[in-house]
Amino acid sequence: MSSTTDNVPPSGFMPRLRLSARLEDYIGVGQKAQSALSRYMRFLWAGLRRGHVGLLFGRANRELHDQAFADWYSSASHNIAQFEATTAVPGLVASAHGIVLDLGPGAGIQLPHFDASKVEHIYGVEPNTSFRRAFLDRLQTSKVGLDGKYTLIPCGIEDREVLARYGLGEGSVDCVLSAQ
């Protein structure tokens, strides 16, 4: 025998309607994404016209891509943060404690949700250095008491040597945060 409670989705399950709302938030910034892509293509074309064929490959192309994505995400972050305020994300971020490893902090939209009284230090691992200015601006203007408690590390999580320079290795953190 089944009861009506058998059809209730498990706790934390995002109903289709909420997923649709989230997609609409992302789609609502489509023009800004087009703007970032347009900027990327303009810079790429200008460089190619000057003979910088290297922009098509490797690090130079990656830097152009990173800048375009950071521009788009930073401009869309208000919409993303507004949606995430209706989810469990703020509470999960607020539960971070001790030494925290924040994976991909991007433009820093989660900063206001940290509880500084629970955090000893936060290490934000962000490979896209184009986010740095937006992140540091948000860190400086946030009133959550993270001054001196947040270190932004410009690398990927796979860069063990860089992380080791900051004292990060196996068993060195109390909490890992990856909110996206």
N, C-alpha and C positions, 0 to 999 in steps of 0.2 A: 504494500500500500504506500502510496505517495501522498505527501501533504503539500500544501501550497508553499511551504518554506523550502521544499526541494528545488523549486525553480528560482530561488533567490541566488544571484551571482555571488561568488566568494568575495570577502572583504578585500578592498583594493582593486577590484575589477573595474576597468574603465568602460562604462557602457558606450555603445555605438554613438549615442547622441553627444557625449563628451568628446569623443574622438573627432566627430564632425566639427564641433565647436573649435577644437584645437586646430584642425586643418584650415578652417575658415580664418583663424587668427594668422596663420602663416600665409595663406593665400592673399589675405588683406594687405600684405606688404609686398605683393608681387611687383608692383611698379618700382619699388625700391630695389628689388632683386634685379629687375631689368636695368635699372640705373647702374647698379654695381657691375653687371655683365657688360653694359655699354662702356663703362669707364675702363674695364679690363681690356676690351677689344680696342678702344681708342689708344690706350697706352701701348698695347701690343703692336698695332698697326703703325703708330708713329715710330716706334723703335725699329720695326722691320724696314720702314722707308729710309731710315738712317743707316741701314746695313747691319743692325744688331740681330743677326739670325739666331744667336744664342738664346734670345727671349722665347723661342719656340720650345726649348728643352731645358731640363735641369733646374738649377736653383733660381735663376732669374725668372723663369716662368712660374715657379712655385711662389715666389715672392709677390708677383702680380696677382696670382690667384688668391693668396692669403689676404692681400690688401682688399681685393674686391669682396671677399666673403666677410671680412671684419667690418667693412663699411656697411654691407647689407645687414648683418646681424646686429650691429650696434644701432642702426636705425630702426630695426624691427624689435629690439629688446623690450621696449615698452609694452608692445602687444603680447609678447611672449610672457613677460613677468606678470602682466594683468591676468592672463589665463592661468598661469601656474599658481597664482594666489587663491584660486578656487580648488586646488588639488592638495594632496598630502605633502607636496614639496616643501613649503615653508616649515612645517612641523618637523620634517625629517632633517632639514638643514639645521634647525634650532637644536636638535638633539646631538649634533656633533660635539665631541668633547676631547679634551687632552690635546695630543699632537694630531692634527688633522691633515690628511693628504687630499687636496681638492683637485680632482682630475678635470682639466679643461674648463677653468673658470671664465674663459672668454671675456666678455665685457663686464663681468662682475654683477650680474643681475641677482645672484643669490646672497650677496654681501649683507643686505639689510636683515636677512633671516638668521644670521649667526647670533648665538647668545655668547657674548664676550666673556661672561662669568664662567662659562663651562670650557672655554678654549684656552689652552696654554699657548699654542702657536698653530698657524695654518700655513702650509706650503702648497701654493697653487702651481700645478704643473701645466703649462700652456705652451704648446709648440708654435702657435701662430703669434709671432711677435707684433703683428699689426694690431692686436687687441690691447697692447700695453697701455697706450695713452688713455683709451676709454676706461680700462680697468682702474688705472691709478686715479683718474678723475673721480670715478664712482667711489673708490676707497676713501679718498680725501673728503668727499662731500657726505658720505654716509655717517650717521651719528650713532654707530653701534659700538664704539669703543675698541675697534680693532687696530688702532694706531700702534705700530711696533709689533703687532701680533701676526701680521700677514707678510709672507715673502713670496713674491711671484718668481717662478723659475722658468726661464725660456728654453724648455726642452720637452721632448716626449717622454712618456712613462717608461719607454724602453731604453732611455739613455742612462744606464746605471752609473757610469762614471760621473756624469754631471750631478745626479742625485746624491751620490756618495759625498761630493764636495759640500753638500748642505747637511750632511749627517743622516741622510735617508737611505736606509737599507732594510734588509729583512728584520722584522720585529721592532722597527723604530717608530711606528705610528700606532695610535690608538683607534683611529677612525678614518675610513676612506669614504669620500663623497664624490659621487658622479651623478649630477642632476642635469638632465637634458630633456 
